[in-house]
Amino acid sequence: MEDSKTKANITSRLQTIKQKSGKTHNQIAEETGLTNVYVAQLLKRQAQLKPETAPKLRAALPNLPEELLHEMMKPPLRSYDPNLIQEPTVYRLNEAIMHFGESIKEIINEEFGDGIMSAIDFYCSVDKVKGVDGKDRVVVTFDGKYLPYTEQKSEHMVSRPQLQ
């Protein structure tokens, strides 16, 4: 498993390659068939590059060395800097989730039942739209699989020996 220094070095190199390409996350996403946020996650080593996507990423970023491509295909150390919350955009996103979270949870339960939205089987994108006033607006989409809570019946617990 990579340590934080190795991850920081790889991430720095990946960010430099992206910057030198002159491409946006949206452009790379379009060329690879991924979401823009997933592209950003790959370049931050927060997501694993799948072998079938590697050729598309290599085509989108031709200066991406084979060695980094292989690093990106390893399971990443998914982590974050605790100081990240101090960054204003991250702080506001956290604030929005905290403010609207209880209502979102209530609607999920009302529409689906007792359960949660997966953050593993999950898609996320950021889009730019014009508001009714003509000003730019940010649209953040969370698209997660619904996971119902399971009633824990002992008869369904296969790891537990059958008591007779």
N, C-alpha and C positions, 0 to 999 in steps of 0.2 A: 504494500500500500504506500502511496506517495505521501511524503510529509509536507508540512505547510510551506517550507522553503522551496521544495521541488515544484509544488503546485504553483506558487507565486512566480517562479522562473518560467514555467511552461506557459502560464496565463499571460505573462508579460510578452513573451515571444509571439503568442497567438494574436494578441492585441496589436502588436507591431505589424504583423503580416496583414491583418485585416485593414489597418490604417493605410499601409502602403498600397493596398489593392485599390483604394479609393471607393470601395463599395460600402453600401449601407447594410445593416442587418436585413432589411427588407429585400434588397437586391440578392443577397446571398440566399435568403429564404426562398425566393422565387426560383432561383437556379437549382436549388437542392430539393425543393418540395417540402421543406420543413416550415414550421412557424418561425416568425422573427424572434420570439423569445427563446425558442429552443436553440436557434443559431447562437444567440447571445450566451445561453447556458453552456453550449459546447465550447465556445471560445473562452469561457470563464472556468472550464473544467468542472462544471456542475452537472453535466450530463455525459453519457457515454455515446460515442459515435459508433453506429452500427456498421458492420462490414459492407452491407449493400448500399449504404449512403456515402461511404468514403470516396468512391470515384466521383460522385457528384460534387462533394465538397472540394476535392482536389481540382476539379474543372473550374469551380467557382473561385478558388484561391490557388492559382497555379504555383505560387511561391511557397506553398505549404510543404515543408520537407517530409519525406517518408517517415523519418524518425518521430516527428511530432504527430503525424497521422496515426502511427501505431500507438503512441501514448494516449491519444484521444479515444482509442478503442478499448482501453483498459477501464475497468470500473473506477470512477472518480471518487475522491474524498469530498463528499457533499458537505460543505461547511460554509460558514460565513463569519466575517469579522464582527464581533459584538458591537463595535463602534459604528457599524454601517447604519444603525438606526438614527444616528446623528445627521446623516445626509438628508437634506430636506425632502426630496422626492420619496425616498424610502420611508421617512417619518410620516409623510402624508398618506402613503398607501397603507401603512400600519394603522394610522389614525382612522382612515376610512373603514377598514375591516373591523376595527374595534367598535366604531360607532354603528355601523350597519350590520355587524356580525350576528347579533341576537335576532334581528328581524329576518336576515337571510336564512338562518338556521330554522326559524319558525316556518318560513315558506317552504323550505326543503322538506321539513317534516309533514307539512300540510299536503304538499303535492306528491310526495313519494312514500311517506311513512317514517318510522323511526330508523334513522340511518344518517350517513355522512357522505360528503363528496370526497372521492379519492384525490390525493395529491400525487399519486403514482401513475394511475391510468388517467392522465391529465394533460390537457392542452391549454396553452396560454398564448395570447397574442396581444399586441398593442397596435392600435390603429389611430389615425388622425382623420377627423371629420370636421365639417363646418357646422356650427350651431345655428339656430334660427336667427341669431343676431349677426351671423357672418363671421364670428370669431372662431379660432381654432379650438377644438375640444379633443381630449384624450379619451379613447375607449379602450379599457382593459377588459379582456374576455377571459374568464375562467371556465373551462369546459372539462368537468371531471365526472368520471363514472360514479353512479350512485351505488353505495354499499350499504345494504340493510344490516342493522344489528341482528344477531342471531340469538334466538331463544336457546339457552344452554341446557339441552336435555342430556342427561348422563348417557342415555342409550345411543346418542350420536357421537359421543366422545370416544373415537377409536383408539386413542392412546391410553385409555383407562381400562384396566382388566375388568372383564365382566364379573360382577359379584353375583354369586348364586346363593 
